[in-house]
């Protein structure tokens, strides 16, 4: 197909992994996908997919051709209620900009060309009882930025007059995440302490407080080592009622039976005796530690210098049912010591489409090798595309339907719409789903037809 060879940018794909002669010179160490905060698949940093994120994150993609994209996901929460219990209703703001990047000495200069945003959206994973909002969308013209930068051991620091931000390349981030101590499975999820007698929250738009009473705390412990905590404290002395609402999020590390909380951002607001005597503070919450225990009735106790707080599972939620290795070892069942022990069982590493794949795109005798990392949940397949060491795009799809959508981070946003079949292989006990074959149609940003070909995926 001469039309395909002429229009389908296979050679352009190769150029994503090599510098263009016309591109501005950038230090090789800068050209990467940089992540600050929580790490998500690439499609979570798009306007279509950002509501799949569950925490704040920034993604700075610097390409060898001197272009860049910056995405900022900002999570927050407003108080709501589930029955009579106070809950945190999560929000997610999305900001995206693109432009050109250059270097002058130790300064990184970002010159944006356009920007998009959506504020106040409800993430897909939200608490029961929360009202769902799509958010308010708009465009804006970002301001140019000149930042001092430094790179060391896969970590990028960008400093302005106001603040310093720290990023890790996606590969370095993955290594860090794999080496971080995991939170015990039995305490993951959402926990509540105390109660609120009726709906109690501050309307952030009007600044008005509703009537109510009680004290409540919502704590969410995530498997990726992050946490979110929302609390309402109501104190009444004679005719004076004071209320404090505190919201924080950050990272949590488990060491034995101790949890160490390090907030990355926090907000405190409230009033003393009257809403007219209100206050608001940001970033004032300090790191803290607490020892934990979980009794047979499922009550989680956190003990610190301020005393012991007892939590129950949040309404409508449940903890992980996975059995940790330590629980298995202490189950009271002794291994057999006889000579007729059962043969070892080979367990599947991935029973769905998740994991690493090697891919080959073929069209009219041309081939292009890529690698894809996929995650699969109830919403479908999501993942990232690499050529060698370089990140070049993202992928999403549906395994049951056999559909995949590959989007490249080139100027034309080259898109491959693939229809095929994920094949099961009963002879592969570790990866029962180990092959995909499909045909694609390629288009660009202007929705022009670039031609067709095939995509084959196999396990490494």
C-alpha positions as CSV (number, residue, x, y, z in Angstrom):
1,X,0.0,0.0,0.0
2,X,1.9,3.0,-1.3
3,X,-0.6,5.4,0.3
4,X,0.1,3.8,3.7
5,X,3.9,4.0,3.3
6,X,3.5,7.6,2.3
7,X,1.2,8.8,5.1
8,X,1.6,6.5,8.0
9,X,4.4,8.1,10.1
10,X,6.4,5.0,10.9
11,X,9.6,6.9,10.3
12,X,8.3,9.7,12.5
13,X,7.8,7.1,15.3
14,X,11.5,6.2,15.0
15,X,12.3,9.9,15.3
16,X,10.6,10.0,18.7
17,X,13.7,8.0,19.9
18,X,16.3,10.1,18.1
19,X,17.0,13.8,18.0
20,X,15.8,15.8,15.0
21,X,18.5,17.9,13.3
22,X,16.3,21.0,13.6
23,X,15.4,20.4,17.3
24,X,17.0,22.6,20.0
25,X,19.8,20.9,21.9
26,X,18.5,19.5,25.2
27,X,20.6,17.6,27.7
28,X,19.9,13.9,27.3
29,X,19.1,13.5,31.0
30,X,16.2,15.9,30.7
31,X,14.4,14.1,27.9
32,X,12.0,11.8,29.9
33,X,8.6,11.5,31.4
34,X,8.8,13.1,34.8
35,X,6.2,12.4,37.6
36,X,5.7,14.3,40.8
37,X,3.2,12.8,43.4
38,X,1.1,9.8,42.7
39,X,2.0,7.8,39.5
40,X,-0.7,6.8,37.0
41,X,-0.9,5.3,33.5
42,X,-0.4,7.9,30.8
43,X,-4.1,8.1,29.8
44,X,-4.9,9.4,33.4
45,X,-3.1,12.6,32.4
46,X,-5.6,13.4,29.6
47,X,-8.9,15.3,29.7
48,X,-10.7,12.0,28.9
49,X,-9.1,9.9,31.6
50,X,-8.1,12.2,34.5
51,X,-11.1,11.3,36.6
52,X,-9.6,7.8,37.0
53,X,-6.9,9.3,39.2
54,X,-7.4,9.3,42.9
55,X,-4.7,11.7,44.2
56,X,-2.6,14.7,43.2
57,X,0.1,14.3,40.6
58,X,2.1,16.2,38.0
59,X,3.4,14.9,34.8
60,X,6.1,16.8,32.7
61,X,6.9,15.2,29.4
62,X,10.0,16.6,27.7
63,X,10.7,15.4,24.1
64,X,13.9,15.4,22.1
65,X,12.3,17.7,19.5
66,X,12.1,20.5,22.1
67,X,8.4,20.2,22.9
68,X,6.8,19.5,26.2
69,X,3.5,18.8,27.9
70,X,2.7,19.6,31.5
71,X,-0.3,18.1,33.3
72,X,-1.3,18.9,36.9
73,X,-3.9,16.8,38.7
74,X,-5.0,18.4,42.0
75,X,-7.2,16.3,44.3
76,X,-9.3,17.8,47.1
77,X,-12.5,17.1,49.0
78,X,-15.5,18.8,50.3
79,X,-17.4,17.4,53.3
80,X,-20.6,15.4,52.6
81,X,-22.5,12.7,54.4
82,X,-23.5,9.1,54.2
83,X,-26.6,8.8,56.4
84,X,-25.6,10.5,59.6
85,X,-21.9,10.0,59.1
86,X,-19.6,12.7,57.7
87,X,-17.7,11.6,54.6
88,X,-15.2,13.3,52.3
89,X,-16.5,13.9,48.8
90,X,-13.5,13.9,46.6
91,X,-12.8,16.4,43.8
92,X,-10.2,16.5,41.0
93,X,-8.9,19.5,39.0
94,X,-7.2,19.0,35.7
95,X,-4.7,21.4,34.1
96,X,-2.9,20.8,30.8
97,X,-0.5,22.9,28.7
98,X,2.0,22.3,25.9
99,X,4.7,24.3,24.2
100,X,8.4,24.4,23.6
101,X,11.3,23.9,26.1
102,X,14.8,25.2,26.0
103,X,17.8,25.3,28.4
104,X,20.1,28.1,29.2
105,X,22.8,27.2,31.7
106,X,21.0,25.6,34.7
107,X,17.7,27.2,33.7
108,X,14.8,25.4,32.1
109,X,12.6,27.7,30.0
110,X,9.0,26.6,29.3
111,X,7.2,28.6,26.6
112,X,3.6,27.4,26.5
113,X,1.4,27.7,23.4
114,X,-2.0,26.7,24.7
115,X,-3.7,25.2,27.8
116,X,-6.9,23.5,28.9
117,X,-8.5,22.9,32.3
118,X,-11.4,21.4,34.1
119,X,-12.2,22.1,37.8
120,X,-14.4,20.5,40.4
121,X,-14.9,17.1,38.7
122,X,-15.8,14.0,40.8
123,X,-13.2,11.2,40.4
124,X,-14.6,7.8,39.4
125,X,-13.5,6.3,42.7
126,X,-15.5,8.4,45.2
127,X,-17.3,7.7,48.4
128,X,-20.9,6.5,48.5
129,X,-23.4,9.3,49.1
130,X,-21.4,11.9,47.2
131,X,-23.0,14.0,44.4
132,X,-21.1,13.4,41.1
133,X,-20.0,16.5,39.1
134,X,-18.4,16.5,35.6
135,X,-16.6,19.7,36.4
136,X,-16.3,23.1,34.6
137,X,-14.1,23.0,31.5
138,X,-12.3,25.9,29.8
139,X,-9.2,27.0,28.0
140,X,-6.5,29.5,29.1
141,X,-3.2,30.9,28.1
142,X,-0.4,29.7,30.4
143,X,2.4,32.0,31.4
144,X,6.0,31.3,30.4
145,X,8.2,29.8,33.2
146,X,11.9,30.0,33.9
147,X,13.0,27.5,36.4
148,X,16.3,26.5,37.9
149,X,16.8,22.8,37.4
150,X,19.1,20.0,38.7
151,X,19.1,16.2,38.0
152,X,20.6,13.5,40.2
153,X,19.9,9.8,40.3
154,X,16.8,10.0,38.2
155,X,15.4,12.9,40.2
156,X,14.6,16.3,38.7
157,X,14.2,19.4,40.8
158,X,12.6,22.5,39.4
159,X,12.9,25.7,41.6
160,X,11.1,29.0,41.2
161,X,11.0,31.9,43.6
162,X,7.9,30.5,45.2
163,X,8.6,26.8,45.5
164,X,10.7,23.8,44.6
165,X,9.1,20.7,42.9
166,X,10.6,17.3,42.8
167,X,10.0,14.8,40.0
168,X,11.2,11.3,39.2
169,X,11.5,9.7,35.8
170,X,8.8,7.1,35.4
171,X,11.4,4.3,35.5
172,X,13.0,5.7,38.7
173,X,9.5,6.2,40.2
174,X,8.7,2.5,39.5
175,X,11.9,1.4,41.2
176,X,11.1,3.6,44.2
177,X,7.6,2.3,44.4
178,X,8.7,-1.3,44.3
179,X,11.2,-0.8,47.1
180,X,8.7,1.0,49.4
181,X,7.4,-1.0,52.3
182,X,3.8,-2.0,51.7
183,X,1.0,-1.2,54.0
184,X,-0.5,-4.3,55.7
185,X,-3.4,-5.5,53.5
186,X,-5.8,-5.8,56.4
187,X,-5.8,-2.1,57.2
188,X,-6.1,-0.7,53.7
189,X,-9.3,1.1,52.7
190,X,-11.6,3.7,54.4
191,X,-12.1,4.0,58.1
192,X,-14.4,6.3,60.2
193,X,-14.2,7.3,63.8
194,X,-17.0,9.1,65.7
195,X,-20.2,10.4,64.2
196,X,-21.9,13.5,63.1
197,X,-25.5,13.9,64.3
198,X,-26.7,15.5,61.0
199,X,-25.3,16.9,57.7
200,X,-22.4,19.2,58.7
201,X,-20.2,20.9,56.3
202,X,-19.0,24.3,55.1
203,X,-20.2,25.3,51.7
204,X,-17.0,26.5,50.1
205,X,-18.8,28.7,47.7
206,X,-20.8,30.7,50.2
207,X,-18.7,30.2,53.4
208,X,-21.9,29.3,55.3
209,X,-22.0,26.5,57.9
210,X,-25.0,24.4,58.5
211,X,-26.2,23.5,62.0
212,X,-25.1,20.2,63.4
213,X,-23.0,18.6,66.1
214,X,-20.6,15.7,66.8
215,X,-17.1,14.8,65.9
216,X,-16.0,12.5,63.0
217,X,-12.8,11.5,61.2
218,X,-12.5,9.7,57.8
219,X,-9.1,8.0,57.1
220,X,-8.3,6.4,53.8
221,X,-5.2,4.2,53.5
222,X,-4.2,3.4,49.9
223,X,-2.1,0.5,48.6
224,X,0.3,2.8,46.9
225,X,1.5,4.3,50.2
226,X,-0.7,7.4,50.2
227,X,-3.4,8.5,52.6
228,X,-6.1,11.0,52.9
229,X,-7.7,12.2,56.2
230,X,-10.7,14.4,56.8
231,X,-11.9,15.4,60.2
232,X,-14.6,17.6,61.8
233,X,-14.2,18.6,65.5
234,X,-17.2,20.3,67.3
235,X,-16.6,21.7,70.8
236,X,-19.4,23.3,72.8
237,X,-18.8,25.2,76.0
238,X,-21.9,26.8,77.5
239,X,-23.2,29.0,74.7
240,X,-20.1,28.9,72.6
241,X,-19.8,26.3,69.8
242,X,-16.5,26.1,67.9
243,X,-16.0,23.9,64.8
244,X,-12.8,22.9,63.0
245,X,-12.6,21.1,59.6
246,X,-9.2,19.6,58.7
247,X,-8.2,17.9,55.5
248,X,-4.8,16.4,54.7
249,X,-3.2,14.0,52.3
250,X,0.3,12.7,51.8
251,X,2.3,9.5,52.2
252,X,2.2,6.8,54.9
253,X,5.0,4.3,55.6
254,X,4.6,1.3,57.8
255,X,7.4,0.1,60.1
256,X,6.3,-2.9,62.1
257,X,3.2,-1.8,63.8
258,X,3.9,1.9,63.4
259,X,2.4,4.2,60.7
260,X,4.4,7.3,59.8
261,X,2.2,10.0,58.2
262,X,3.9,12.7,56.1
263,X,1.4,15.3,54.7
264,X,2.1,16.8,51.3
265,X,-0.7,19.3,51.7
266,X,-3.3,20.2,54.3
267,X,-6.1,22.7,55.0
268,X,-7.6,23.7,58.3
269,X,-10.7,25.9,58.5
270,X,-13.3,26.7,61.1
271,X,-14.6,29.3,63.5
272,X,-14.7,30.1,67.2
273,X,-18.2,30.6,68.8
274,X,-19.6,32.2,65.6
275,X,-19.0,31.8,61.8
276,X,-18.1,35.5,61.8
277,X,-14.9,34.5,63.7
278,X,-13.7,32.2,61.0
279,X,-10.1,31.2,60.1
280,X,-8.4,29.2,57.3
281,X,-4.8,27.8,57.2
282,X,-2.9,25.8,54.6
283,X,0.1,23.5,55.0
284,X,0.1,23.7,58.9
285,X,-0.3,20.0,59.6
286,X,2.9,18.4,60.8
287,X,4.2,14.8,60.2
288,X,2.9,12.3,62.8
289,X,3.3,8.7,63.9
290,X,0.9,6.2,65.5
291,X,1.0,2.6,66.5
292,X,-1.8,0.5,65.2
293,X,-3.7,-2.7,66.1
294,X,-6.6,-4.5,64.6
295,X,-8.8,-6.5,66.9
296,X,-11.0,-9.5,66.0
297,X,-14.1,-7.4,65.6
298,X,-12.4,-5.4,62.9
299,X,-11.8,-2.2,64.9
300,X,-8.6,-0.3,64.0
301,X,-6.9,1.5,66.9
302,X,-4.3,4.2,66.3
303,X,-2.3,5.3,69.3
304,X,-0.1,8.4,69.5
305,X,0.9,10.9,72.2
306,X,-2.6,12.4,72.0
307,X,-4.3,9.1,72.9
308,X,-6.0,6.3,71.1
309,X,-8.5,6.7,68.2
310,X,-10.7,3.8,67.2
311,X,-11.9,3.4,63.6
312,X,-14.6,1.2,62.0
313,X,-14.9,0.4,58.4
314,X,-16.6,3.3,56.5
315,X,-20.2,2.6,55.4
316,X,-20.4,0.9,52.0
317,X,-16.7,-0.1,52.0
318,X,-14.7,-3.2,52.8
319,X,-11.1,-4.0,53.2
320,X,-9.0,-6.2,50.9
321,X,-9.7,-9.9,51.1
322,X,-6.1,-10.8,50.0
323,X,-4.1,-12.9,52.5
324,X,-0.8,-11.5,53.4
325,X,2.2,-13.8,53.5
326,X,2.5,-13.2,57.3
327,X,-1.1,-14.3,57.8
328,X,-0.5,-17.4,55.8
329,X,2.6,-18.3,57.7
330,X,0.8,-18.0,61.1
331,X,-2.4,-19.7,60.1
332,X,-1.7,-22.6,62.4
333,X,-1.3,-25.1,59.7
334,X,2.0,-26.9,59.7
335,X,3.6,-28.0,56.4
336,X,3.8,-31.7,55.8
337,X,7.1,-33.3,56.5
338,X,6.4,-36.6,54.8
339,X,8.1,-37.8,51.7
340,X,4.8,-37.7,49.7
341,X,4.5,-33.9,49.8
342,X,2.2,-32.4,47.1
343,X,3.9,-31.0,44.0
344,X,4.5,-27.3,43.8
345,X,1.6,-25.4,42.2
346,X,2.6,-22.9,39.5
347,X,0.5,-19.8,40.0
348,X,-0.5,-17.4,37.4
349,X,1.3,-14.1,37.5
350,X,-1.4,-12.3,35.4
351,X,-4.8,-13.8,34.8
352,X,-6.0,-10.9,32.6
353,X,-4.5,-8.4,30.2
354,X,-2.3,-6.7,32.8
355,X,1.4,-6.7,32.6
356,X,4.1,-6.3,30.0
357,X,3.7,-6.9,26.3
358,X,6.0,-6.9,23.2
359,X,4.3,-5.4,20.2
360,X,4.9,-5.3,16.4
361,X,3.1,-2.9,14.1
362,X,3.1,-4.1,10.5
363,X,2.1,-2.3,7.3
364,X,3.0,-3.0,3.7
365,X,6.2,-4.8,4.6
366,X,7.3,-2.2,7.2
367,X,7.5,-3.3,10.9
368,X,7.9,-1.3,14.1
369,X,8.7,-2.8,17.5
370,X,7.2,-1.3,20.6
371,X,6.6,-2.4,24.2
372,X,3.4,-1.9,26.2
373,X,2.6,-2.0,29.9
374,X,-1.0,-2.6,30.7
375,X,-3.2,-2.4,33.7
376,X,-6.8,-3.9,33.7
377,X,-9.7,-3.3,36.0
378,X,-13.5,-3.1,35.8
379,X,-13.2,-0.1,33.5
380,X,-11.0,-1.7,30.9
381,X,-7.3,-1.6,29.8
382,X,-5.0,1.3,30.4
383,X,-1.3,1.6,29.8
384,X,1.8,3.2,28.3
385,X,3.8,2.7,25.1
386,X,7.6,2.6,24.9
387,X,10.1,2.5,22.1
388,X,13.3,1.2,23.7
389,X,13.8,3.4,26.7
390,X,11.5,6.2,25.5
391,X,7.9,6.8,26.4
392,X,6.0,7.5,23.2
393,X,2.3,7.3,24.0
394,X,-0.6,5.7,25.8
395,X,-3.1,2.9,25.2
396,X,-6.6,2.1,26.4
397,X,-9.1,-0.6,25.4
398,X,-11.4,-3.4,26.3
399,X,-10.1,-7.0,26.4
400,X,-13.5,-8.6,26.2
401,X,-14.3,-6.7,23.0
402,X,-10.7,-7.0,21.6
403,X,-10.4,-3.3,21.0
404,X,-7.3,-1.2,21.6
405,X,-6.6,2.5,21.0
406,X,-3.0,3.5,20.8
407,X,-2.3,7.3,20.8
408,X,1.2,8.6,20.2
409,X,2.6,11.8,21.6
410,X,3.7,13.2,18.3
411,X,2.4,16.6,17.0
412,X,-0.2,14.8,14.9
413,X,-1.5,12.7,17.8
414,X,-1.3,9.6,15.5
415,X,-4.0,7.2,16.7
416,X,-4.3,3.4,15.9
417,X,-7.8,2.0,16.4
418,X,-7.2,-1.8,16.7
419,X,-9.8,-4.6,16.6
420,X,-8.7,-8.1,17.3
421,X,-8.7,-11.0,19.9
422,X,-6.8,-11.7,23.1
423,X,-6.1,-15.4,23.0
424,X,-6.0,-17.7,26.0
425,X,-3.2,-20.3,26.2
426,X,-3.9,-23.1,28.8
427,X,-0.4,-24.3,28.4
428,X,1.0,-21.1,29.8
429,X,0.2,-21.3,33.5
430,X,1.9,-18.0,34.4
431,X,0.3,-15.9,31.7
432,X,-2.9,-17.7,30.5
433,X,-3.6,-14.7,28.2
434,X,-0.4,-14.4,26.2
435,X,-1.2,-13.3,22.6
436,X,-3.2,-10.6,20.8
437,X,-3.7,-10.2,17.1
438,X,-5.6,-7.4,15.5
439,X,-6.0,-5.1,12.5
440,X,-5.8,-1.3,12.8
441,X,-6.8,1.9,11.1
442,X,-4.5,4.8,11.7
443,X,-5.7,8.5,11.8
444,X,-4.2,11.8,12.9
445,X,-5.4,14.9,14.8
446,X,-7.4,16.1,11.7
447,X,-9.0,12.6,11.6
448,X,-7.4,11.9,8.2
449,X,-7.1,8.3,7.2
450,X,-3.4,7.3,7.3
451,X,-3.9,3.7,6.3
452,X,-4.2,0.2,7.9
453,X,-2.1,-2.6,9.1
454,X,-1.8,-5.2,11.9
455,X,-0.8,-5.2,15.6
456,X,0.5,-8.3,17.3
457,X,1.2,-8.5,21.1
458,X,3.1,-11.3,22.8
459,X,4.3,-11.7,26.4
460,X,8.1,-11.1,26.9
